[in-house]
Amino acid sequence: MPFRIVRDPLTEFYYWVYGFASRGGKTGLGGTTHKSGLTGYIDISGILRRSRSQTITPSCQLHIDVPQLRIILIIVSKVNIVHNDSLLVISLMNYPLRVHIAPVGYDIDRVVLPLERMAADRVWLVKERNEAEDDGLEYYQGILNDLQNKLPRCEVKIKTCDLINRDLFDILRAYREIIEEESRNQIYINVSTGTKIHSIAGMLVSMIFKEEKSDIYPYYVVPEDYNGKTANDRPLVTGCKDINSIPSYKIERPREELITVLKVIETLTLDGTRLTKNVLIEKLDEIHYLEFQQLRDRSRQDTTSAKYRALDRKYVQPLVGWNFIEVVGTGTRKEIQLTMEGRNILKFLG
C-alpha cells in the first residue's frame, strides 16, 4: 500500500516553520489591520522549501488568513499565539519531526530518494561499526554526498552496530536507542536497504514498540531497476519506483521489572558464580522488589517462605516461561542460570 503524503499548504507551513526554527533560523512575522480582521504573513526570504506539489521560492511571502491559522494552531495544541492589533507572533513548541531510520547497504537511491519524497527532517544512518572491514563504505559516502546536495536541510545522524558478525540483537539495540531518543517524533523505518538482518530488526522493533509508540511506520522502497552491477559485480538496484507501507502488529515484550531482575541475575552469575534463590531474594530485597504486606502474627519462617513463593510467582516462573533463565539441580542444590536467549534480550532491552 503506497504512502499517502499530506501536502496541503497549511501542513507544509507548520513543518517549514518548525524545521527552520529548529535549525537556528530567524523568522520575520508581521500583520496588518483591515476591516475584515488581522491578516498574518511570514517572510521566508532566502529559504527554499520543496515538496511534491509545490515549491516555495526564495524572496517570497506566504499569506495565511489569521482566523483560519488560529483554528489550525489550536487543534495542533502545541503552539502558543501572542498577538495585538498589528503583530502576530507564532511560537511552535515540540512539533514532531519526520525522522527516518535507514540502514546503509549497497545502494544509494533507496536511502536518499524516499527521504526527498517524504520530506524528512532527520535521518539516522545505521552502519557497520568497524570501518576498516566495511564493504559498504563507498555507498555510505555516496549517501552523504547525495544528502548534502539534494537535502541540505535534512539533519544526518549516525548509529553504528555489529553488522559483519550478523549480530541481530546488537542491531536491535541500535534501533531501540534511536526510537527512545526520537520518542516525540514520527519515525519511519526503511526495511528495504541494508541486509536481511537489518530488515528483520526494523520490522521487529516496529512491532515490539508499537504499544508505547504508535507512530512508527516501516516502509519498503521499490526500485526502478534491479539489473545494475557494481565494479566488483555485486547486484545494484537504482531509482525509486514506489514507497510501500508495511503493516506491523504488536508483539508482546517482557515487563520492565523482569528485565531488571534479569540484569540482577546476570550480575550475580558473572564468572560462573553459582546463584541460589536465597541469594537472589537477598539482592531483590535490597532494591525492594519483593515487598508484600507484612502480617502482624507472621513468624520469621513464614516470612521467608512467603518470599520464596513471591520470587517464584513474580519472577522465576515468568522468566522461565520466556526461556530467559533455567533452574537446574534438585533440592537445596537448585541454582538459577541465564540462558543464551536471556543474554540476547539483555543486549537488546537491557
Residue pairs with C-beta under 8 A, 6 or more apart in sequence:
1 244
1 245
2 242
2 243
2 244
2 245
3 118
3 217
3 219
3 243
3 244
3 245
5 52
5 117
5 118
5 119
7 51
7 52
7 53
7 54
9 54
9 62
10 64
10 68
10 69
10 72
12 49
12 51
12 54
12 56
13 42
13 62
13 64
14 72
14 76
14 92
14 95
15 95
15 98
15 119
15 121
16 44
16 47
16 49
16 56
17 27
17 42
17 90
17 92
18 92
18 95
18 97
19 97
19 121
19 153
20 27
20 44
20 47
21 27
21 92
22 97
22 121
23 153
23 155
25 47
27 42
27 43
27 44
28 42
28 43
28 45
29 40
29 41
29 42
29 43
29 87
29 88
29 89
29 90
30 40
30 41
30 43
30 86
30 87
30 88
31 38
31 39
31 40
31 41
31 66
31 83
31 86
31 87
31 88
32 38
32 39
32 86
33 85
33 86
37 66
37 67
38 66
38 83
38 85
38 86
38 88
39 63
39 65
39 66
40 63
40 64
40 65
40 66
40 69
40 88
41 61
41 62
41 63
41 64
42 61
42 62
42 64
42 90
43 61
44 56
44 60
44 61
44 62
45 58
45 59
45 60
46 58
46 59
47 56
47 58
48 55
48 56
48 57
48 58
49 55
49 56
50 56
50 119
51 119
52 117
56 62
66 83
66 88
70 81
73 79
73 81
73 90
76 95
78 92
78 93
78 94
78 95
79 90
79 91
79 92
79 93
79 95
80 90
80 91
80 93
81 88
81 89
81 90
81 91
82 89
82 91
83 89
94 184
96 184
96 185
96 186
96 215
97 121
97 122
97 182
97 185
97 186
98 118
98 119
98 120
98 121
98 122
98 185
98 186
98 188
99 120
99 121
99 122
99 123
99 124
99 182
99 185
99 186
99 187
99 188
100 114
100 115
100 118
100 120
100 122
100 123
100 124
100 187
100 188
100 189
100 190
101 123
101 124
101 126
101 175
101 178
101 187
101 188
101 189
101 190
101 202
102 111
102 114
102 115
102 123
102 124
102 125
102 126
102 143
102 190
102 193
102 194
103 125
103 126
103 127
103 190
103 193
103 194
103 195
103 198
103 202
104 111
104 125
104 126
104 127
104 128
104 136
104 139
104 140
104 143
104 193
104 194
105 136
105 139
105 193
105 194
105 195
105 198
106 135
106 136
106 139
106 230
106 234
106 235
106 236
107 139
107 193
107 223
107 236
107 237
107 238
108 139
108 142
108 143
108 146
109 223
109 237
109 238
109 239
109 240
110 190
110 192
110 193
110 221
110 223
110 237
110 240
111 123
111 125
111 143
111 190
111 193
112 143
112 146
112 147
112 150
112 151
113 221
113 239
113 240
114 120
114 190
114 219
114 221
114 240
114 243
115 123
115 147
115 151
115 154
116 150
116 151
117 240
117 243
118 188
118 243
120 151
120 154
120 188
121 154
121 155
122 154
122 155
122 156
122 157
122 182
122 185
123 147
123 154
123 155
123 156
123 157
124 157
124 158
124 159
124 178
124 182
125 140
125 143
125 156
125 157
125 158
125 159
126 159
126 160
126 161
126 171
126 174
126 175
126 178
126 194
126 198
127 134
127 136
127 140
127 158
127 159
127 160
127 161
127 163
128 134
128 136
128 137
128 160
128 161
128 162
128 163
128 164
129 160
129 161
129 162
129 163
130 162
130 164
131 137
133 164
134 140
134 164
144 156
147 154
147 156
159 174
159 177
159 178
160 174
161 167
161 170
161 171
161 173
161 174
162 170
162 171
163 171
163 194
163 195
163 197
163 198
166 195
166 197
168 197
168 200
168 201
169 344
169 345
169 347
169 348
170 347
171 197
171 198
171 201
172 201
172 204
172 205
172 347
172 348
173 347
173 348
175 189
175 201
175 202
175 205
176 205
176 209
176 348
176 349
178 187
179 187
179 205
179 209
179 213
179 216
183 213
186 215
186 217
187 213
187 215
187 216
187 217
188 216
188 217
188 218
188 219
189 202
189 205
189 206
189 216
189 217
189 218
189 219
190 202
190 219
190 221
191 198
191 199
191 202
191 203
191 218
191 219
191 220
191 246
192 199
192 219
192 220
192 221
192 222
193 221
202 218
203 218
203 246
203 248
204 251
205 216
206 216
206 217
206 218
206 248
207 248
207 249
207 250
207 251
208 251
208 253
209 216
210 216
210 248
210 249
210 250
210 251
211 250
211 253
216 248
217 245
218 245
218 246
218 248
219 243
219 244
219 245
219 246
220 243
220 244
220 246
221 240
221 242
221 243
221 244
222 240
222 241
222 242
222 243
222 244
223 237
223 238
223 239
223 240
223 241
224 238
224 239
224 240
224 241
225 237
225 238
225 239
226 235
226 237
228 235
228 236
228 237
228 238
229 235
229 236
230 236
253 349
254 262
254 318
254 322
254 324
254 345
254 349
255 318
257 289
257 314
257 315
258 315
258 318
258 319
258 322
258 324
259 345
259 346
259 349
259 350
260 287
260 289
261 284
261 289
261 315
261 319
262 319
262 324
262 325
262 338
262 342
262 345
262 346
262 350
263 346
263 350
264 280
264 283
264 284
264 287
265 275
265 280
265 319
265 325
265 336
265 338
265 342
266 338
266 342
266 343
266 346
266 350
268 275
268 279
268 280
268 283
269 275
269 336
269 337
269 338
274 335
275 335
275 336
275 337
276 334
276 335
276 336
277 308
277 311
277 316
277 334
277 336
280 311
280 336
281 290
281 307
281 308
281 311
284 290
284 311
284 315
285 307
289 314
289 315
290 307
290 310
290 311
290 314
292 306
292 310
294 303
295 302
298 306
316 325
316 327
316 336
319 325
319 342
320 326
320 327
322 341
322 342
322 345
323 339
323 341
323 342
324 338
324 339
324 341
324 342
324 345
325 336
325 337
325 338
325 339
325 342
326 336
326 337
326 339
327 334
327 335
327 336
327 337
328 334
328 335
328 337
329 335
